[in-house]
C-alpha cells in the first residue's frame, strides 16, 4: 500500500460495520448528507496528518493548475480567466462529490480539443456563451446517466484498457512537454494531428534554448533530491512544490525571464474570481450543440473513470462509479452558473495530486482554494514560474504514472490483455487520447462477446455402478436415455451454438445406430423403412437436458429450445428439463414451454446437488419400463428410488 493513501476507506468501513448502525446512519438526516457528499464523510476520520498531506498536495496541484487552465482555455479561443474559473469551481465541486480521493476535476486538454471541434460553427462573438451552455448540457447528461445508474456499465471495461490508457497518456504527456523543455516554438495548428504538430515542432521549432533546458533539468534534479532526502530522513517533503518554488526563486534571482536569458514564464494572471451568472439558454443553440454535448459527456466520464481506476489500483481504494459520475455531472452543471467551460478529470493534476501525497478529497478543495488565492494575492509572484519547470514536473509525473509491474503482468497474463494494452496505448498516440479509451472498450467487447457466447455441452452417462458422470469415449451409448449437460450464457450471441448443439442431439437421437442398425450395411431406402419399423416398435427415447449451469436466457434462445421440444415431441420422443432455476422456470412458463412439455417433465433446481437430475433419470426409466438398452445398469430388477442412485462429478 503506498504511503500517500490511507489504508482504510471510511465509506467502505461503514458498509462493513454493524448493520444496525449503518441503517441508523442512513436514516439520520446527517447520515444521508454524509453518504451523498463523500468529502464530508471523510471528515469523520480526518486527522492532522491527513490535513498536512492534503494541503501540500493541493498547493502542488494549484501550481500546475494555474498555467494549465490558462493554456487549455486558449485552445478553443476562451478568455484565460474562464480557464481559471473552471479550475476553481469545477475542482471544488468535483472534489466534494467525488468517490476517488485523488482525482482532480477541471479543464483538460482532451475536452478543450473536443470543444474546439464542437464550437467550430459558432461565431467568435458567441463562442463564450456557447461554451458555458455546453457545460450545462454536459452536466445535465452526466447527471442523468448517474440517475439511471448507467455508470455501473463501466465495470465491463477491461482493466487492460486502463493500463493501456495510462501508458499512452504518459507517452503523450512526455512528447507534448518536450517543446517546453527544449524551448522550441510550437508548430502546426490545433486542427493538425498531435504527431504532425510534434514532428513540425521538433524539426522546425528552432534550435535548443539551453537556459530553458537547464531550468527543466534542474527542476527534475531538485525534485529527485528532495525525494531522496525525504526517504532518508523519513519525512514527507513536498518534492514537486519545492522544485517549482526553487525554479521560481532562481528565475527571480537570476532574472531568467529577461531578454538576456529568454526563459519563458507563466503569463500574467488577472485578479478576479468567478461570480454567479446563469447560462444563456438558447433552444436553437441547444439543438445544435446536443449531439456534441452527448459525445463530450461520455468522453469526460470515460476519461474520469479510467483515471480514477488507474489511481485506485495503486491506492487500493474501492470506487463507487455512480458516485464518481455524479461528481462529474454536478461539477459541470455548477460550473455553468459561474462562467466555466466543460471539463473532466485531469490526467496530469490527478497524478500530481497522488504523487504529492493526497489523502482525501479535500486535497482538491485545497487546490481550488489555492488557485483562487493565487489569482487574488499572488498573481505577480506566480509570473516568475518558468514553463520549463512545470514541464519538468509534468514529465517526471508522467514517468511515474506508468506501473512497469502492472504492464509486465498484463503482457504475461493472456494475449487478449497484451493486445488490449498495446492497442489502447497506440490509439492514444496515433488517434488521440480522447478516443483511445473508446478504442480499448470496442476491442474489449469484440473479444469478450464471442467468449461470452460460448456454451459447453457434455453428454452424461449412467455407469454400471450407478454413477452419473460425463460420458467417456469408450463408454457404451444408451439408445433409450440421453443426458446432455449445458453450461454458459444463453443470450442471443450464443443462439447459433445452442441451436447447433440441439440439432446434433436431435440427429443422433434419430439415427439408425441408436437402435443397433449399421449405416454401412443398409441401403438408404431400406434403412429408412427399417428404422421406421424399429422406432415404431420401441417406446420413445428420452432426452434429458440438464440446465443448472445455464444463465441469462433471452427470447432468441428460448425460441430455439421451444422449436427443439416441438420437433422431438412430434417425432415421438420425450424431452425432460432438469436443473431449471427459478428465473428460467418463470421464462419457460411465460413463453409456453412448460405448457408444451408438461409440468411433470420440468425438474426445478433444489439445494441438493444433482437431485433434480436424479429425479429426471428416475422419471426416464419409469417411462421406459422394461424397454431399456443392453448396457443399462438397471437392466434387471425393479426401478429403484432416486435416493439409491449415487453420483460422480
Legacy VTK file of the C-alpha trace (Angstrom):
# vtk DataFile Version 3.0
C-alpha trace
ASCII
DATASET POLYDATA
POINTS 649 float
0.000 0.000 0.000
1.505 3.362 -0.942
2.213 5.601 1.994
0.380 8.502 0.456
-3.010 6.783 0.629
-4.942 5.932 3.798
-5.402 2.191 4.057
-8.898 2.360 5.424
-11.700 3.746 3.317
-14.254 5.382 5.634
-17.084 4.762 3.187
-16.180 1.099 2.800
-15.654 0.729 6.548
-19.168 1.962 7.238
-20.561 -0.611 4.831
-18.732 -3.421 6.596
-19.774 -2.274 10.074
-22.772 -3.407 12.115
-25.950 -3.408 10.098
-27.998 -1.576 12.705
-25.508 1.282 12.965
-25.323 1.619 9.182
-29.071 1.768 8.776
-29.357 4.236 11.657
-26.757 6.441 9.942
-28.591 6.362 6.620
-31.941 7.158 8.237
-30.486 10.114 10.122
-30.519 13.362 8.056
-26.823 13.945 8.741
-26.071 10.384 7.650
-27.888 10.947 4.360
-25.850 14.101 3.725
-22.597 12.284 4.512
-23.478 9.452 2.127
-24.261 11.950 -0.649
-21.153 14.095 -0.124
-18.105 11.810 0.353
-15.846 14.742 1.250
-17.992 15.401 4.328
-17.859 11.703 5.185
-14.045 11.851 5.099
-14.166 14.387 7.931
-15.432 11.680 10.296
-11.952 10.092 10.250
-9.923 13.185 9.384
-6.665 13.850 11.207
-3.860 16.380 11.357
-1.709 14.106 9.220
-4.385 13.976 6.523
-4.716 17.757 6.664
-0.986 18.299 6.094
-0.896 15.830 3.220
-3.988 17.292 1.557
-2.757 20.854 1.979
0.670 20.119 0.486
-0.894 18.166 -2.394
-3.443 20.920 -3.028
-0.764 23.615 -3.181
1.324 21.459 -5.528
-1.639 20.863 -7.831
-2.513 24.570 -7.823
0.974 25.464 -9.041
0.324 23.383 -12.156
-3.399 24.149 -12.446
-2.939 27.898 -12.976
-0.849 27.766 -16.160
-2.706 24.685 -17.466
-6.090 26.330 -17.041
-4.958 29.352 -18.991
-3.432 27.214 -21.739
-6.478 24.969 -22.124
-8.760 27.994 -22.373
-6.714 29.380 -25.246
-7.013 26.129 -27.236
-10.569 26.955 -28.347
-10.442 30.732 -28.030
-11.713 31.252 -24.487
-10.516 34.142 -22.282
-7.842 32.816 -19.904
-9.861 33.825 -16.836
-12.555 31.293 -17.824
-9.945 28.566 -17.555
-9.065 29.784 -14.060
-12.744 29.908 -13.092
-13.119 26.313 -14.276
-10.066 25.293 -12.231
-11.683 26.815 -9.144
-15.368 25.902 -9.348
-15.196 22.521 -11.109
-12.299 21.348 -8.966
-14.062 22.266 -5.706
-17.496 20.856 -6.620
-15.994 17.723 -8.161
-13.896 17.073 -5.036
-16.911 17.441 -2.743
-18.895 14.718 -4.516
-16.111 12.503 -5.908
-15.687 8.883 -4.929
-11.989 8.926 -5.862
-9.886 10.595 -3.174
-7.177 11.771 -5.591
-8.975 12.630 -8.842
-8.831 16.344 -9.719
-11.541 17.806 -11.951
-11.207 20.909 -14.078
-10.169 21.996 -17.565
-8.421 19.277 -19.587
-6.551 19.105 -22.838
-8.807 16.414 -24.346
-12.068 18.206 -23.549
-10.674 21.521 -24.823
-9.667 19.911 -28.126
-13.120 18.332 -28.413
-14.699 21.721 -27.692
-12.641 23.282 -30.467
-14.346 20.939 -32.925
-17.800 21.245 -31.319
-17.824 25.067 -31.455
-16.261 25.408 -34.894
-19.589 26.567 -36.399
-20.302 29.133 -33.643
-19.371 32.764 -34.418
-16.447 34.080 -32.364
-18.590 36.632 -30.525
-20.994 33.885 -29.351
-18.406 31.261 -28.505
-18.095 32.112 -24.796
-21.829 31.794 -24.112
-21.938 28.617 -26.228
-19.094 27.059 -24.213
-20.875 27.863 -20.937
-24.114 26.403 -22.319
-22.188 23.268 -23.308
-21.041 22.891 -19.692
-24.691 22.967 -18.581
-25.780 20.420 -21.209
-22.889 18.095 -20.397
-23.650 18.382 -16.680
-27.317 17.508 -17.254
-26.423 14.499 -19.427
-23.853 13.163 -16.961
-26.221 13.625 -14.017
-28.941 11.817 -15.983
-26.558 8.919 -16.634
-25.964 8.737 -12.892
-29.670 8.749 -12.010
-30.220 5.894 -14.484
-27.264 4.107 -12.847
-25.607 3.542 -16.201
-22.208 4.303 -14.716
-22.054 0.692 -13.489
-21.630 -0.376 -17.116
-18.018 0.735 -16.825
-17.266 -2.448 -14.893
-17.453 -4.273 -18.207
-14.408 -2.327 -19.401
-11.316 -4.497 -19.138
-8.661 -3.232 -16.753
-6.219 -3.686 -19.623
-7.885 -0.615 -21.161
-6.975 1.430 -18.083
-3.375 0.189 -18.176
-3.087 0.958 -21.891
-4.680 4.370 -21.412
-2.156 5.217 -18.685
0.797 4.126 -20.815
-0.412 6.001 -23.893
-1.296 9.130 -21.956
2.097 9.087 -20.233
3.916 8.910 -23.561
1.732 11.669 -24.982
2.382 13.868 -21.978
6.161 13.444 -22.292
6.087 14.155 -26.031
3.842 17.177 -25.547
6.140 18.733 -22.936
9.372 18.284 -24.892
8.817 21.568 -26.729
8.762 23.455 -23.430
11.795 21.573 -22.137
13.919 22.349 -25.202
12.489 25.817 -25.676
11.076 25.090 -29.124
8.320 27.191 -30.630
5.163 25.145 -31.173
4.404 24.495 -34.833
1.199 23.448 -36.554
-2.400 24.317 -35.773
-4.883 22.847 -33.329
-6.626 21.085 -36.220
-3.441 19.182 -37.067
-2.895 15.734 -35.593
-0.734 15.617 -32.474
2.021 13.646 -34.193
2.019 16.169 -37.028
2.388 19.051 -34.599
5.057 17.154 -32.662
7.070 16.423 -35.818
6.821 20.015 -37.060
7.798 21.362 -33.656
10.792 19.035 -33.275
12.051 19.758 -36.804
11.037 23.389 -37.327
10.651 24.746 -33.815
14.093 26.320 -33.778
17.368 25.472 -32.017
17.552 24.181 -28.458
17.287 27.004 -25.935
19.888 25.914 -23.402
18.819 28.079 -20.428
15.309 26.653 -20.748
16.676 23.094 -20.894
18.828 23.730 -17.822
15.810 25.010 -15.885
13.808 21.860 -16.731
16.679 19.523 -15.825
17.413 21.470 -12.647
13.769 21.261 -11.556
13.749 17.475 -12.017
17.056 17.131 -10.134
15.747 19.178 -7.195
12.562 17.058 -7.073
14.584 13.817 -7.089
16.988 15.091 -4.417
14.139 16.184 -2.157
12.501 12.789 -2.632
15.713 11.000 -1.669
16.199 13.210 1.376
12.598 12.596 2.413
13.101 8.835 2.267
16.431 9.005 4.116
15.034 11.123 6.948
11.584 9.550 6.997
9.924 12.884 6.278
7.211 13.796 3.805
8.535 16.828 1.975
6.516 18.335 -0.925
9.145 17.497 -3.527
7.245 18.786 -6.557
6.152 22.012 -4.888
9.650 22.678 -3.551
11.107 22.039 -7.009
8.742 24.603 -8.562
9.467 27.100 -5.765
13.210 26.615 -6.301
12.795 27.252 -10.034
10.767 30.391 -9.293
13.395 31.702 -6.854
16.159 31.014 -9.360
14.200 32.837 -12.047
13.676 35.834 -9.762
17.288 35.851 -8.516
18.957 35.445 -11.918
16.299 37.329 -13.867
15.931 34.351 -16.224
12.863 35.881 -17.839
14.855 38.835 -19.155
15.798 39.112 -22.854
19.339 38.126 -21.895
18.270 34.610 -20.872
14.907 34.366 -22.655
13.309 31.726 -20.407
9.538 31.737 -20.963
7.470 32.356 -17.859
3.831 31.849 -16.937
1.607 34.638 -18.259
0.220 37.352 -16.020
-2.828 36.192 -14.091
-5.862 38.516 -13.885
-7.097 39.275 -10.356
-10.769 38.277 -10.477
-12.921 35.446 -9.111
-15.999 33.832 -10.705
-19.393 35.314 -9.893
-22.819 33.734 -10.197
-24.370 34.100 -13.649
-26.878 31.667 -15.148
-26.044 30.339 -18.636
-27.779 31.963 -21.583
-30.320 29.295 -22.565
-30.853 29.383 -26.326
-33.037 26.473 -27.502
-31.901 26.770 -31.099
-28.293 26.543 -29.987
-29.166 23.701 -27.610
-30.454 21.583 -30.513
-27.296 22.277 -32.492
-24.959 21.508 -29.584
-26.817 18.473 -28.180
-25.019 15.756 -30.246
-21.592 17.154 -29.398
-22.619 17.584 -25.766
-23.577 13.902 -25.576
-20.272 12.797 -27.118
-18.181 15.033 -24.846
-20.212 13.984 -21.793
-19.465 10.316 -22.479
-15.838 11.105 -23.237
-15.497 13.020 -19.976
-16.997 10.170 -17.949
-14.787 7.567 -19.601
-11.680 9.657 -19.008
-12.533 10.386 -15.395
-13.444 6.786 -14.608
-10.330 5.441 -16.340
-8.084 7.811 -14.398
-9.891 7.154 -11.116
-9.488 3.409 -11.613
-5.844 3.823 -12.549
-5.112 5.678 -9.302
-7.349 3.370 -7.254
-5.238 0.437 -8.462
-2.275 1.995 -6.673
-4.138 3.145 -3.540
-6.391 0.042 -3.307
-9.424 2.266 -2.876
-12.827 0.800 -3.707
-14.606 3.197 -6.033
-18.310 3.971 -6.317
-18.545 4.544 -10.073
-22.045 6.046 -9.987
-20.924 8.496 -7.307
-17.949 9.442 -9.482
-20.268 10.032 -12.445
-22.452 12.209 -10.214
-19.455 14.343 -9.247
-18.583 14.894 -12.917
-22.138 15.915 -13.763
-22.570 18.244 -10.801
-19.152 19.830 -11.383
-20.007 20.717 -14.992
-23.538 21.821 -14.113
-22.423 24.016 -11.208
-19.580 25.433 -13.287
-22.003 26.622 -15.962
-23.508 29.018 -13.379
-20.080 30.561 -12.695
-18.877 31.146 -16.269
-16.953 27.878 -16.602
-16.477 25.806 -19.739
-16.693 21.970 -19.704
-14.054 19.879 -18.002
-13.360 16.429 -16.648
-10.868 14.526 -14.535
-7.391 15.893 -15.226
-4.739 13.330 -16.053
-1.718 15.403 -15.028
-3.160 17.143 -11.986
-4.686 13.925 -10.629
-1.369 12.101 -10.753
0.481 15.077 -9.317
-2.111 15.094 -6.532
-1.471 11.401 -5.922
2.319 11.719 -6.105
2.234 14.706 -3.732
0.568 12.567 -1.060
-3.137 13.490 -1.181
-5.075 11.546 1.457
-8.715 12.565 0.864
-10.995 14.547 -1.436
-10.131 17.715 0.480
-6.853 17.987 -1.428
-8.958 19.009 -4.453
-10.798 21.615 -2.411
-7.483 22.981 -1.122
-6.216 23.061 -4.719
-9.246 25.095 -5.812
-8.772 27.443 -2.887
-5.074 27.817 -3.683
-5.873 28.717 -7.283
-8.344 31.333 -6.031
-5.748 32.750 -3.611
-3.139 32.746 -6.355
-5.475 34.742 -8.550
-6.229 37.250 -5.777
-2.968 37.551 -3.869
-0.015 36.038 -5.665
-0.600 36.876 -9.302
2.594 38.969 -9.510
4.693 36.193 -7.889
3.236 33.364 -9.999
4.601 35.033 -13.105
8.123 34.008 -12.047
7.360 30.320 -12.564
9.156 29.109 -15.718
7.151 26.988 -18.108
10.127 24.660 -18.359
9.935 23.991 -14.619
6.289 22.954 -14.932
7.190 20.787 -17.912
9.915 19.075 -15.901
7.430 18.311 -13.124
4.853 17.057 -15.642
7.382 14.767 -17.348
8.525 13.373 -14.018
4.897 12.731 -13.133
4.261 11.050 -16.497
7.151 8.643 -15.950
5.811 7.749 -12.514
2.303 7.261 -13.892
3.295 4.078 -15.682
3.434 0.990 -13.478
6.025 -1.366 -15.056
4.927 -4.244 -12.837
1.270 -3.950 -13.935
2.418 -3.648 -17.546
4.523 -6.812 -17.341
1.703 -8.634 -15.579
-0.807 -7.884 -18.337
1.622 -8.884 -21.064
2.307 -12.197 -19.321
-1.334 -12.911 -18.460
-3.007 -13.527 -21.857
-2.648 -12.440 -25.460
-6.031 -10.760 -25.085
-4.751 -8.478 -22.286
-1.494 -7.759 -24.112
-3.352 -6.814 -27.290
-5.796 -4.521 -25.457
-2.968 -2.726 -23.615
-0.973 -2.278 -26.815
-3.927 -1.167 -28.946
-5.184 1.327 -26.355
-1.721 2.834 -25.843
-1.092 3.119 -29.590
-4.549 4.621 -30.129
-3.722 7.349 -27.612
-0.694 8.319 -29.665
-1.807 7.597 -33.222
-5.505 8.520 -32.920
-5.998 10.755 -29.869
-6.073 10.456 -26.106
-9.790 11.231 -26.003
-10.649 8.313 -28.296
-8.108 5.730 -27.126
-10.465 4.636 -24.335
-13.267 4.129 -26.861
-10.900 2.051 -28.999
-9.944 -0.064 -25.994
-13.569 -0.541 -24.969
-14.571 -1.528 -28.512
-11.778 -4.101 -28.690
-12.742 -5.419 -25.249
-16.290 -6.066 -26.420
-15.061 -7.571 -29.690
-13.014 -10.109 -27.736
-15.442 -10.588 -24.874
-18.710 -11.175 -26.731
-17.504 -14.279 -28.657
-16.146 -15.716 -25.401
-19.372 -14.965 -23.548
-21.358 -16.563 -26.381
-19.625 -19.909 -25.945
-21.609 -22.757 -24.445
-20.185 -26.026 -23.176
-22.156 -29.182 -23.947
-21.195 -32.547 -22.454
-23.024 -35.856 -22.548
-23.570 -37.631 -19.244
-23.940 -41.359 -18.752
-25.133 -43.759 -16.066
-22.425 -46.337 -15.355
-22.924 -49.958 -14.373
-22.082 -48.950 -10.822
-24.948 -46.473 -10.897
-22.762 -43.384 -11.069
-23.800 -40.375 -13.142
-20.766 -38.755 -14.764
-19.521 -37.305 -18.011
-19.533 -39.865 -20.802
-16.097 -41.004 -21.970
-15.204 -42.074 -25.494
-15.215 -45.798 -24.653
-18.474 -45.729 -22.715
-21.348 -47.553 -24.434
-24.054 -45.331 -25.898
-27.517 -45.759 -24.419
-30.116 -45.669 -27.178
-33.043 -45.016 -24.842
-31.903 -42.275 -22.435
-29.657 -39.405 -23.463
-28.456 -36.902 -20.825
-26.905 -33.636 -22.056
-25.360 -31.076 -19.714
-25.284 -27.417 -20.842
-23.169 -24.612 -19.360
-22.897 -20.976 -20.427
-24.714 -17.717 -21.097
-27.715 -18.326 -23.336
-28.224 -14.843 -24.743
-28.693 -14.033 -28.425
-24.954 -14.264 -29.155
-24.932 -17.925 -28.097
-28.031 -18.906 -30.085
-26.161 -20.320 -33.145
-24.037 -22.617 -30.957
-27.079 -23.595 -28.875
-29.150 -24.389 -31.959
-26.303 -26.412 -33.467
-25.964 -28.462 -30.257
-29.690 -29.224 -30.160
-29.729 -30.169 -33.852
-26.838 -32.593 -33.223
-28.752 -34.153 -30.311
-31.861 -34.440 -32.470
-29.964 -36.007 -35.364
-28.108 -38.517 -33.208
-31.294 -39.472 -31.345
-32.996 -40.331 -34.635
-30.057 -42.137 -36.340
-30.318 -45.866 -37.124
-27.276 -46.547 -34.913
-29.457 -45.662 -31.965
-31.387 -48.914 -32.473
-28.430 -51.070 -33.383
-28.547 -50.667 -37.175
-25.440 -50.267 -39.300
-25.461 -47.406 -41.779
-22.753 -49.009 -43.837
-24.620 -52.301 -44.320
-28.028 -50.945 -45.294
-29.171 -49.111 -48.448
-30.752 -45.736 -47.693
-34.291 -46.717 -48.680
-34.220 -49.963 -46.738
-32.572 -48.179 -43.848
-35.377 -45.663 -43.706
-38.095 -48.328 -43.747
-36.332 -50.488 -41.189
-35.608 -47.525 -38.954
-39.260 -46.516 -39.021
-40.362 -50.043 -38.213
-37.959 -50.403 -35.294
-38.734 -46.949 -33.983
-42.418 -47.765 -34.117
-41.826 -50.994 -32.186
-39.832 -49.315 -29.393
-41.066 -46.768 -26.899
-39.970 -43.198 -27.317
-36.422 -42.207 -26.435
-35.954 -39.802 -23.528
-33.651 -36.769 -23.813
-32.723 -35.034 -20.554
-31.361 -31.503 -20.895
-29.538 -30.516 -17.705
-29.703 -26.701 -17.461
-28.427 -25.990 -13.967
-25.404 -24.012 -15.165
-27.211 -22.098 -17.910
-27.783 -18.385 -17.232
-29.314 -15.296 -18.797
-31.872 -16.811 -21.160
-33.265 -14.455 -23.765
-36.086 -14.676 -26.310
-33.865 -15.992 -29.110
-32.538 -18.994 -27.169
-35.942 -19.664 -25.601
-37.392 -19.862 -29.117
-34.638 -22.269 -30.191
-35.401 -24.548 -27.209
-39.137 -24.339 -27.850
-38.709 -25.409 -31.501
-36.442 -28.302 -30.466
-39.021 -29.592 -27.981
-41.811 -29.375 -30.588
-39.757 -31.318 -33.161
-38.725 -34.003 -30.700
-42.259 -34.493 -29.429
-43.566 -34.619 -32.986
-41.086 -37.463 -33.609
-42.483 -39.299 -30.590
-39.643 -38.616 -28.157
-39.766 -37.305 -24.606
-37.803 -34.232 -23.513
-37.093 -33.602 -19.823
-35.593 -30.410 -18.427
-33.596 -30.721 -15.190
-31.761 -28.230 -13.002
-34.171 -25.481 -14.038
-33.562 -22.370 -11.955
-36.410 -20.177 -10.722
-35.696 -17.353 -13.184
-35.501 -19.769 -16.122
-38.673 -21.541 -14.991
-40.551 -18.241 -14.966
-39.422 -17.539 -18.546
-40.305 -21.103 -19.637
-43.766 -20.678 -18.199
-44.303 -17.247 -19.733
-43.424 -18.351 -23.292
-45.350 -21.651 -23.111
-42.519 -24.159 -22.828
-43.871 -25.568 -19.552
-47.324 -25.982 -21.096
-45.772 -27.596 -24.195
-43.632 -30.106 -22.339
-45.814 -30.692 -19.282
-45.247 -29.515 -15.717
-44.229 -33.027 -14.612
-41.322 -33.044 -17.073
-39.697 -29.860 -15.768
-37.461 -30.644 -12.784
-36.618 -27.469 -10.937
-33.323 -26.810 -9.194
-33.221 -27.622 -5.481
-30.392 -27.126 -2.967
-29.268 -30.778 -3.054
-26.542 -31.375 -5.642
-27.805 -33.051 -8.848
-31.097 -34.016 -7.161
-33.237 -32.641 -9.991
-31.170 -34.635 -12.499
-31.651 -37.819 -10.445
-35.390 -37.238 -10.402
-35.346 -36.756 -14.174
-33.403 -40.039 -14.617
-35.839 -41.814 -12.356
-38.721 -40.448 -14.437
-36.981 -41.557 -17.651
-36.535 -45.165 -16.527
-40.038 -45.288 -15.129
-41.282 -44.091 -18.518
-39.259 -46.736 -20.387
-40.350 -49.573 -18.122
-38.681 -52.781 -19.305
-37.619 -51.349 -22.691
-34.021 -50.477 -21.892
-30.787 -50.747 -23.813
-28.458 -53.704 -23.377
-25.919 -51.638 -21.473
-28.432 -50.287 -18.950
-27.124 -50.635 -15.365
-30.733 -51.208 -14.254
-31.455 -53.847 -16.901
-32.591 -56.315 -14.269
-34.786 -55.744 -11.281
-37.315 -53.056 -10.442
-36.636 -49.364 -10.761
-35.023 -48.143 -7.547
-35.897 -44.857 -5.903
-33.806 -41.790 -6.675
-32.220 -41.906 -3.220
-30.458 -45.144 -4.200
-28.646 -43.511 -7.121
-25.114 -42.345 -6.442
-23.198 -39.834 -8.482
-19.719 -38.797 -9.509
-18.541 -35.337 -10.576
LINES 1 650
649 0 1 2 3 4 5 6 7 8 9 10 11 12 13 14 15 16 17 18 19 20 21 22 23 24 25 26 27 28 29 30 31 32 33 34 35 36 37 38 39 40 41 42 43 44 45 46 47 48 49 50 51 52 53 54 55 56 57 58 59 60 61 62 63 64 65 66 67 68 69 70 71 72 73 74 75 76 77 78 79 80 81 82 83 84 85 86 87 88 89 90 91 92 93 94 95 96 97 98 99 100 101 102 103 104 105 106 107 108 109 110 111 112 113 114 115 116 117 118 119 120 121 122 123 124 125 126 127 128 129 130 131 132 133 134 135 136 137 138 139 140 141 142 143 144 145 146 147 148 149 150 151 152 153 154 155 156 157 158 159 160 161 162 163 164 165 166 167 168 169 170 171 172 173 174 175 176 177 178 179 180 181 182 183 184 185 186 187 188 189 190 191 192 193 194 195 196 197 198 199 200 201 202 203 204 205 206 207 208 209 210 211 212 213 214 215 216 217 218 219 220 221 222 223 224 225 226 227 228 229 230 231 232 233 234 235 236 237 238 239 240 241 242 243 244 245 246 247 248 249 250 251 252 253 254 255 256 257 258 259 260 261 262 263 264 265 266 267 268 269 270 271 272 273 274 275 276 277 278 279 280 281 282 283 284 285 286 287 288 289 290 291 292 293 294 295 296 297 298 299 300 301 302 303 304 305 306 307 308 309 310 311 312 313 314 315 316 317 318 319 320 321 322 323 324 325 326 327 328 329 330 331 332 333 334 335 336 337 338 339 340 341 342 343 344 345 346 347 348 349 350 351 352 353 354 355 356 357 358 359 360 361 362 363 364 365 366 367 368 369 370 371 372 373 374 375 376 377 378 379 380 381 382 383 384 385 386 387 388 389 390 391 392 393 394 395 396 397 398 399 400 401 402 403 404 405 406 407 408 409 410 411 412 413 414 415 416 417 418 419 420 421 422 423 424 425 426 427 428 429 430 431 432 433 434 435 436 437 438 439 440 441 442 443 444 445 446 447 448 449 450 451 452 453 454 455 456 457 458 459 460 461 462 463 464 465 466 467 468 469 470 471 472 473 474 475 476 477 478 479 480 481 482 483 484 485 486 487 488 489 490 491 492 493 494 495 496 497 498 499 500 501 502 503 504 505 506 507 508 509 510 511 512 513 514 515 516 517 518 519 520 521 522 523 524 525 526 527 528 529 530 531 532 533 534 535 536 537 538 539 540 541 542 543 544 545 546 547 548 549 550 551 552 553 554 555 556 557 558 559 560 561 562 563 564 565 566 567 568 569 570 571 572 573 574 575 576 577 578 579 580 581 582 583 584 585 586 587 588 589 590 591 592 593 594 595 596 597 598 599 600 601 602 603 604 605 606 607 608 609 610 611 612 613 614 615 616 617 618 619 620 621 622 623 624 625 626 627 628 629 630 631 632 633 634 635 636 637 638 639 640 641 642 643 644 645 646 647 648
